């Protein structure tokens, strides 16, 4: 199985590297980190990531995976990036994303009429790309798999393994990675302090406005 994982400037690196750690362990999988060029890319927190293939190298794939992060706004507004996602997603057996990568998938026309998730602060934007917001950490709708924010990408990747390689492989990967989370702090508005949630929303207000404007008027 060929897996193409999109890489772009200022992505949230865990959206990519967490799922990559899972997907790269699927027996027989070929995992490609795909970007516009082969130049190193800086994540939002300045981690350097290196692509292994360009858009031109990967005209088709069995599975496409799109991460999120602040750079998703610019990536979604980049016609070449959106065109590649739309091209490979149209024929891929599986179309997947973590966090706000779902919004990029939607802008590429790949979530119209599908249930989907994204980071909790941007769930209200999913209808702008034709998706049906679904409050679950991982959402599977036919061959679309999307997830909530950042850490949920690992859950999405394990779900991808379950769907593509079976439960035994998924359980083995989870055990090898010692994936046994017991959250020390509430990480979702459903369980977090209300004042803290409102503070985070306030901090993300500018990004929310940028994303909303981009989805409504962006060239992608």
Secondary structure as GFF3:
##gff-version 3
##sequence-region A 1 220
A	DSSP	beta_strand	2	6	.	.	.	ID=ss1
A	DSSP	alpha_helix	13	23	.	.	.	ID=ss2
A	DSSP	beta_strand	30	35	.	.	.	ID=ss3
A	DSSP	beta_strand	41	42	.	.	.	ID=ss4
A	DSSP	beta_strand	48	49	.	.	.	ID=ss5
A	DSSP	beta_strand	53	54	.	.	.	ID=ss6
A	DSSP	three_ten_helix	55	57	.	.	.	ID=ss7
A	DSSP	beta_strand	63	66	.	.	.	ID=ss8
A	DSSP	alpha_helix	72	76	.	.	.	ID=ss9
A	DSSP	alpha_helix	79	91	.	.	.	ID=ss10
A	DSSP	beta_strand	94	97	.	.	.	ID=ss11
A	DSSP	alpha_helix	101	107	.	.	.	ID=ss12
A	DSSP	beta_strand	115	116	.	.	.	ID=ss13
A	DSSP	three_ten_helix	120	129	.	.	.	ID=ss14
A	DSSP	beta_strand	132	133	.	.	.	ID=ss15
A	DSSP	beta_strand	138	141	.	.	.	ID=ss16
A	DSSP	beta_strand	144	147	.	.	.	ID=ss17
A	DSSP	alpha_helix	152	165	.	.	.	ID=ss18
A	DSSP	alpha_helix	167	176	.	.	.	ID=ss19
A	DSSP	alpha_helix	194	203	.	.	.	ID=ss20
A	DSSP	alpha_helix	205	217	.	.	.	ID=ss21
###
